[in-house]
Amino acid sequence: MFKIPDHQVAGHQASNGIIGPLIDNSGRFYKPLQSDDRGSQEVAFYTKFSSNNEIPNHIRKFFPTYYGTKDIEASDGSGLRPHLVMEDIASIRTNPSLMDIKMGSRTWFPTASEDYIMRCLKKDRETTSLPLGFRISGFQIYGSEDSGYWKPERKYVLGFSTNDVRIALRKFVSSNSSDDLVPEPDCAFAETVYGGADGVLAQLLKLKAWFEDQTIFHFYSCSVLMVFEKEATLKGEGPGATIKLIDFAHVIEGEGVIDHNFLGGLCSLIKFISEILENLPQNSAQVSAY
Amino acid sequence: MFKIPDHQVAGHQASNGIIGPLIDNSGRFYKPLQSDDRGSQEVAFYTKFSSNNEIPNHIRKFFPTYYGTKDIEASDGSGLRPHLVMEDIASIRTNPSLMDIKMGSRTWFPTASEDYIMRCLKKDRETTSLPLGFRISGFQIYGSEDSGYWKPERKYVLGFSTNDVRIALRKFVSSNSSDDLVPEPDCAFAETVYGGADGVLAQLLKLKAWFEDQTIFHFYSCSVLMVFEKEATLKGEGPGATIKLIDFAHVIEGEGVIDHNFLGGLCSLIKFISEILENLPQNSAQVSAY
């Protein structure tokens, strides 16, 4: 009944003897509760978030639907273990392209341990988190039935420079994605995926408006997950491009202050996506009307 | 001809044997070039900024007018020394209330020395920079001819908690400012100083729109200076409340990326000011029409 998800691009992945998330065939995603504080903190966040009636519905849809916790057999064979149960975002798509973007120039929260802070700070400085306010944690780009997915190793992605990030965000919406960062992605799907009234940019701007105002939560080390399906996009079918926030093990109370760390990174990401749309070649309208 | 400014609330202040800025009686402010890189970097910024024609005029007015450098007698008696010459922001006001707000949750830039980074990080964590994305570096609030100014010590201001910042921003626009953080400031000038089409909030929002787009400069350890004059405000006379960015010794090239660190802090400051305006008592309109 449970299996290892096909479309996970970041985070702990289940494999031989290693614990990781599972999915079922009814569209639910089971994330094992980490044994340290992180598991209980993520449950605490989902519980608070679910019952908080100050979250508007148009914002709630940026979060995975939460179905509580459930004891199921862990993927590493260690027996029954509590899992968070939530919506499987990839399940409604056949060949999803996905990108996991960890938000914030700072992934550590003020009250963390000194050791944890120093480890995070090191990683933030070694990646684009510090210069860009976000880093790409992983992605997969669907090419075709023949070529399958381009899904680079985590280490390779974490080594991205600012320019690599720029290219990866263009390749993500290109028809000529291959298995490396060739510098001439055609951005054939940019207008459909990033642009338009329901596209990624419009969704990020809605999220931004909320972050300018909300002082309930600070989302440290949380990711924006972008999902879309090329074939469905070409045909104008299916659910279209979707943005979800994921990974809430380091969410803390906002205490009346906005999450300027997340918001700064979000504005930076918005600028990158806007520039791709502004710099589309003249024939892009033609391509997206294909 | 040169004298020590009356209305400096942060930064190195000239006093017996200590070098600091000077003013003349024609409205110019002379800042001694620091002997390390900071002096030359601030000159480099003003030179680049002055000649950059991508800066719109409605943004240029948030920066002090720059008149180049000039060798004048240093305030510590050490002889001729190069000084930055710029507009003296306080000179057009008789009894200015001023607040210096250092922007960004991170005051260090990525390429700084390890020692510098660790010193800044420590200060950012000890002050409200980390939780709020900005910290108050100093202020003076004019009371009356009898009471004069409330101008607390730098150490006291740098010890502010989030709640102290909230109260200080209210006291800054109150008629009952005294010499400590009494919790009931009346916010009598809030609508005139923070609100309105030309008030502080409207100016900060214009600055925000620019920071969401500009990728020319990253302003580390730079301050927003708020200035207004109570009596002129009451009479509806004078130049009104003014915002200026100051202190550009740690400005670096944006390299095509927005300054998410400054922008995040700016959004947080905007939220604080907005909340003051939203929570004004019903009689505030009456007070500001006084």
Contacts between the chains, C-beta under 8 A, distances in Angstrom:
chain1	res1	chain2	res2	distance
A	105	B	106	7.0
A	105	B	260	6.3
A	105	B	261	6.3
A	106	B	105	7.0
A	106	B	106	7.3
A	110	B	125	6.9
A	110	B	130	5.3
A	110	B	131	6.0
A	121	B	121	7.8
A	125	B	110	6.9
A	130	B	110	5.3
A	131	B	110	6.1
A	131	B	255	7.9
A	131	B	257	6.1
A	132	B	257	5.8
A	132	B	260	7.5
A	133	B	260	3.7
A	133	B	261	7.5
A	133	B	264	7.9
A	162	B	255	7.0
A	162	B	256	7.3
A	162	B	257	6.4
A	212	B	267	5.6
A	212	B	270	7.7
A	212	B	271	7.2
A	213	B	271	7.2
A	215	B	271	7.2
A	255	B	131	7.9
A	255	B	162	7.0
A	256	B	162	7.3
A	257	B	131	6.1
A	257	B	132	5.8
A	257	B	162	6.4
A	257	B	268	6.4
A	257	B	271	7.6
A	258	B	267	6.2
A	258	B	268	5.3
A	258	B	271	5.0
A	260	B	105	6.3
A	260	B	132	7.5
A	260	B	133	3.7
A	260	B	264	3.4
A	260	B	265	5.8
A	260	B	267	5.8
A	260	B	268	4.3
A	261	B	105	6.3
A	261	B	133	7.5
A	261	B	264	6.1
A	263	B	263	7.8
A	263	B	264	5.4
A	263	B	267	5.6
A	264	B	133	7.9
A	264	B	260	3.4
A	264	B	261	6.1
A	264	B	263	5.4
A	264	B	264	3.1
A	264	B	267	7.8
A	265	B	260	5.8
A	267	B	212	5.6
A	267	B	258	6.1
A	267	B	260	5.9
A	267	B	263	5.6
A	267	B	264	7.8
A	268	B	257	6.4
A	268	B	258	5.3
A	268	B	260	4.4
A	270	B	212	7.7
A	271	B	212	7.2
A	271	B	213	7.2
A	271	B	215	7.2
A	271	B	257	7.6
A	271	B	258	5.0
